[in-house]
């Protein structure tokens, strides 16, 4: 039976997210395939790579609570990670766990087996969730360097929906009760579904569950000296306001806006248009795209292009990228809707 290195990390969002990048680089450089469990301390509100903090997060409320804000190196939506949410991460060559889409399914299987061992029946919900009776208990994301893949996800041990609502950026205070009710219908956690367990029991059970899903033996390990050096260096990036707040900045001025939810995620489009020319455009949301920086290329294609050329530019761009659950015509539709308002 093959083996993976097994690590457990409890740390700040900057250290943990730096570890995600460093461990994938390590595996891509010939390091051991690795499964890492993480616990964020202090609690952190984490936006996806393609999201704008200003659009998603109530920054003042997060600061008031003494929590952190971070930006993940993967796509997906805004999440809260703290002492009662277990993060899990797999780092391996695609020949072992598949391409990012296949790796998401394999990681989901680890979660499903874990929950089964805890007496809970769960199933995979495309594109990247595990659910119990229609309620999400785990979200999953992936990114890659060449043939090496990182797939990351969560298992909710406990969760406070009111905390989530308070730290979301809401368009109206009147929506809070409705959204809180909606979240309680859409999200669940282990200690809501069965008699309570603690994090230590969840970690022990999840280790067994992922061993079965990956068909490997997990061997307790530690970071290499090079990984420690890289994590310390990269944590400067993941703690910097430039990375967290300025990677995706909403446009200012006379802005046209549209958004739409597709099977692959929510797409938000801001555009500044002069006559029939797109002066600037910002495309954000909780979607996944490979390569992950490809959305910048699309924005560059569309900037200073004619409105009439949107379809051609998007379809040309699609020939070089992959988005899970969003078709070219979907993206064309929401962009055209934004620029035509």
N, C-alpha and C positions, 0 to 999 in steps of 0.2 A: 504493500500500500504506500502511495506517495505521502509526503508530509508537507505541511505548511508551518511556518513560524507563527506563534501565537503571542500577541502583545495586548496589554491592557493599559490605557492611558487616561488619567484624570487630570485635566488642565484647563487653561484659558482657551477661548476660541482661536486666538492667534497661533498658539502652540499646536493645537489639534489640526487646524486647517493647514498650517505649514507642514505638519506631518503627512497630510494627504499628498501634497505635492512631492515631498522628499521621498516618501516610500515608493511612489510610482516611478520616480527617477531612479531609485535604487534598484527596483526590480528590472527596469529597462536596461540597467547597466550590469546585469548579471546577478543581482541579489536574490535572496530567497523569496519564493512566493509566500505571502503573508496574509493572515487574518488579524485585524486589530479591532478591539472593542474600546469605545471612548465614552467618557462622561464629562460634560462641559461644566466647569466650575470656575467662575460664577456662571449663572444662567446667561444664555446668549440668544438674541434674535438674529437669525441668519437669513439673509436674502440670497436668492439664486444668482448665478453669474450674470444673467441677462436682465436682472431687475434693477430699478432705480430706487434707492433707499427713500428718497423724498416722496415717491409714489406709494410706497408700501408700508412704511414704519412710522409710528408715533414716537419720534425721537425723544421728545421731552419726557414722555411717560417711561420709556426705557431707562433713561438717565435717572429719573426719580426713584426707580426701583433698585438702582445700583447694578443693573444688568449691562451686558456688553452688546454691541452690534457688530456683526461680521458679514463678510461676503464669501460665499463658498466658491471653489473653483469649478463647480458643476452647475448645470441648469437646474430648473425646478423652481418651486415657490418658496415663500417665506415660512420658516419654521422656528419653533422655540426648542432649545435643547438645554437641559439642566440636570439636576440630580436624579430625576425620575424618568429620564428618557435615555435609553441605551443606544448609542451609535455603533454601527458595525461597518467594517471596510475590508474589502478583498482586493489584493494586488497580485496579479499574475499575468502570464502570457496568454494571448487569445487562444492559443492551441489548447490551453487547459480549461479556460472558462468561457471561451467564445468571444464574439464581437460585443460591443457595449450593450446592444439590445438582448443578445443571448445571455450575457453576464447578469443583466437585471433579472431575468427569469431564474437564473441559478441562485442568485442572492435571495430572491423571493422564496425559493424552495427552502432555504435555510431558515427563514422566518416561519414559514408554514409548519415545518417539522417541529421547530421549537414550541410553537403554540399548541400543536397537537400533543406534545409531551406534557403540556400544562393543562390538558383537558379541553382545549378550545379548537374548534373547527374553523379553519381559515382558507381563503382561496386567493389566487392572483387576479387582479383587475388591471387589464391593460390601460395605460401604457407602463405604469411603474408603481403600482400600489398593491398592498396586501390588505384584505378586508375580512371582517367578521360580520356576517349577517348584513352586508351592505355598508358597513361602517369601516372607514379606513383606520388601520392600526400601524401601518408602516408605509413610508414613502421611500423611493429608491432612485438614485441617480448614477450616472456613469460618465467617465471621460477616459481618453486614451492618449498614449504617445506611441505612434506607429502600431506595432503588433502587441503592445502591452496595455493592459486595461485596469482601471480602478473602478470598482462598483461600491457605492456607499449607500447606507440606509439607516433606518431607525426602527426601534421597537418601543412603543409607548407602554411603560409600566404604570405610570400615573400621569394625569394631565388635568390642568385647570383651564377650562374653556374661557372663563372670564378673564384670565391673564392674557390669553390669545387675543380676545376681542379688544382689551384695553390697549394693547400694543400694536394693533393694526392701524393703518391709516384709513379712516372711514370718511366717506363723503358727507355723512350727516349723522349727528348724534342720535337721531330718531331711528336709525337703522340698527343700533346696537342690540336691542332686544330680539329683533328678527334674525340678525346674524348669529347671535348667541344660540338661539333655538336651532338654527340651521346647522351650526357646527356640532351641536350635541347630537343631531340626527346623522351627521356625516362622519364623525370621528368617534373612536372608542379606544379603550386602553385595558390592559390585562386586569388590573384591580377593580375595574368596573364589571368585568365579565365573569370573575370567579372570586373565591376567597383570596384576600390579599397575600402577596408574597413580597420579599424584599429584593433589592438589586443583586445581592450576592447569589440568591437562588436563580434569578433570571440569567445571570452571567453563566453559571454552571450549566443550566439547561440549554442555553443558546450555544455554548461551546459544543455540546453533544449534537445539537440540531445541525449546526454548520458542518461538523465532521461528516455526518451522514449525507447531507446534500452535496458536499464537494467530493465525497468519497476519498477523504484524506485523513491522516493522523495529525492533530494539532499538537505541536511541541512548544512548550513554554520557552520564550526567547527574550532577547533584549536588542536594543538598537545598536548598530555598528557605530564606530567613532565618526565615520563619514556622515551617516544619517543624523547623528546628534549635531554635527557642525552645520549641515544643511538646514535642519529644523530651526536652529538658533538664528541663522541668517534669514531664512524665509519668514520667520515670525515678525520681522521688522516690516515686511510687505503686508502681512495679514492684519497687523495692528495699525497700519498707517491710514489716516483719513483719506489720503489720495486714492488708495485702493478701495476702501469701504464706501466712500461717499461720491467720489468723482469719476469712477469707472463708467457709470451710466448717469448722466446729468440731464434732467428734463429740460426741454427747450423753453425759452422765455420769449415774451412778446405776443404778437398776434398768431396764435397757434391753433391749427385745426387738429381734431382728435377723434379717434375711433378705436374701439376694442371689440374683440369677439372671442368666444370660447370655442375651441375645436377639440377633437379627441386627444390631440397632442399637447394641449395646454392653452392658456389664455395669451392672446397677442394684443399688445397695446401699441398704437401708432400715433406719434405726434409729428406734425408736418408744418413747415412754414413755406407758403406758396406765393410766388409773385407771378400773376397772370397764369401762364401755362407752364411755368418752370418751378421745379421743386428746389427751393433755396436750401432747406435743411430737413432732415428726417431722423427720427429716433424710434427704433423698434425694440420694445422691451416685453417681458412676460416670463411665465414659468415653464417655457418650452425647453426642449433639448435639441441641440444641433451639433453635428460633427462636420468639420472641426469646430470647436466651440467659439472661436473668434470670427467665424464666417459671417456673423450678423453685421460686423463692422464693414466687411467687404460689400455687403448688400447696401448698407447705408451710403457707402462711398460711391457705388454705382448709381444710386438714385439721386444723390446730391447734384444739383444743377442739370439734371436730366429733364426732358419734357414729360408732362403728365401722360401724354399719349404713348410714351415708351415704357411705362411701368410693366406691362405684361411681358414684353421682350426681355427687359433687364432681369425680372424675377425668374423667368424660365431659364435664361442663360445661367444665372447663378445656381439654380437648382441642379443643373447638370454636374456640379462639382461638390455638392454637399448632401447631407442626409438629415432630415428632420423626422422624428418619430411622430406619426399621427397628424401631420399638417401637410396637405397637398399644395402644389403650386397655386391652383385656383383659389384655395382658401386664403393664402397670403396676399395674392393679387386683389381679392375682394376687399379685405380690410384696409389695405393701403389705398386703394381707389376710393373707398368710402371716406377715409380721412382727408385726402387731398381735395375731394369734391365738396366738402362742407362749406 
